[in-house]
Amino acid sequence: MRNLIIFFSLIFVYGCHTSIKNELQSNKSHAKIPLKASAKPKEEIQRNTSDSKIFNQCDPNCIWQYYHPFTDTSYVFAVQNCGEDFFDKGKTARIYFGIDRGKTDKIIWEEDVFIKIQNDFMEYKDFNGDDINDIQIFSETGARGANSFYFLYLVDAKKKQVIRVKHFEDIVNPEYNKKHDVILGYGFSATNHYSVYKISEDKKVYQIGASFDDDFDANETILDSKITEILSKNKQ
């Protein structure tokens, strides 16, 4: 009987790793491990305790999402979204950027952030005009769900780097305007308003000019003229 139990345990472990491998092969740019219906008690929480192997583990406690930002798919950008029981107060997820070496991983950097638990929290959009998709990660909402906030990580394919843009998470409902090479924030409140931002050389966002009310029903022609006016008055 004891040998039979060990046999079935080995089958379970093998099946877990095999399913992950198959999922990654079918969609290399996006893989998830579903969140278990009920989290384990705190004393039983499974944590990654070293950087010997981080990516593609069987983790019933967390939602994982993976993205390969370069043609060299050994580079991995991963988000481990678990909840507050796993990390310091106010943090619910850990973001990793590293290299998957098979049996071991090399973690280039990692950081803990707050992400509201949901199944899909990564989007891929160009935010700096280089026609390469950057990584936008949903954080949370405000104003009863109307205002959304995100983290932004710029992808540098030449240097094989992924760099967080500081203070981007303070921009409400951010969108990139390629014509003017700016980021627009649109806030829903008693009076809806636009704000114009740029990304500095040291990868921080900063506002250009003052915010202005949307008293023109988001008319694109008027919006374009207002952005042009702000940029002309605040030349770098």
Secondary structure, 3 states (H helix, E strand, C coil): CHHHHHHHHHHHHHHHHHHHHHHHHHCCCCCEECCCCCCCCHHHCCCCCCCCCCCCCCCCCCEEEEECCCCCCCEEEEEEECCCCCCCCCCCEEEEEEEECCCCEEEEEEEEECCCCCCCCEEEECCCCCCCCEEEEEEEEEHHHCEEEEEEEEEECCCCEEEECECHHHCCCCEEECCCCEEEEEECCCCCEEEEEEECCCCEEEEEEEEEECCCCCCHHHHHHHHHHHHHHCCC
